[in-house]
């Protein structure tokens, strides 16, 4: 199913629950928020979104601890868990998506090659963070991460 259809179904589901959603994006640069705001009616559920590209902003805005950033880095499950918690608190939402990764073409390492992306979701019943390695150029990695984030949330709605 196309991302637009999944996004519409997520919005409908969250609206029926009288809940809200928020996003904390790094490597996707606002693409997840854009996918949601492209759907009429998103304003009924979308509280807000932060593009927290730098570690300092992840720390200041979302409360990602400096210890997590130093020990595990911004591209880690630990960081994404704290991003989820921070955006939920900031936006008072029951649902959240957080993404941090290396879109490339620079920035990769042996342990975290270009295309490494951590995607986290929160629902009223579940918190989940998964690691992915996407192939492609910068734009393809960003789009694949956006699509996967939407699919991951959709699969875990109930």
Phi, psi and omega in degrees: 000142182291151182304321181298318178294318178297317179299316178300317180293323176297313180301314180300315180298312182295322179296317179299329178277353184060041179246183180221169181224153176214164185226145170234108185245141171243276186294339178277349169055030178099002182295327179292313177301320179297320178298323180284316183288348175287347182261126176298133181099354180299331182297342179288340184232338185274112179280321182169174183210146176236134169261106184250083187281317182272156176298323181298318179289324174303319180289309185291316185275320188252353178078020175294126186290146178298328179296317178297314181297321180286318185281317187248338182088167180290332179265080182201157177295325180297317179295314182296323176300317179288328175296317178301311181298317182295317182289325177297316179294314183298317187257000181050054182245151178275333179245147177205153171232137174227142183220135173214133182192187181242103183279337177086185002283349178256172174100349181280164176218178178297317180285327180228084181289163174308136182101350177289124181220134172255129179239129178237147175227152171229133170236174177300342184244355189204145168234131187213134174231132179232149176259140177227154170234109182263140177264152176128180177282180184306309182297321179294318178298316180297317181290320178296321178295318178299310181299317181294322179298316179297315180297319180298315178295315181304315182294339185248022180295325185245000000 
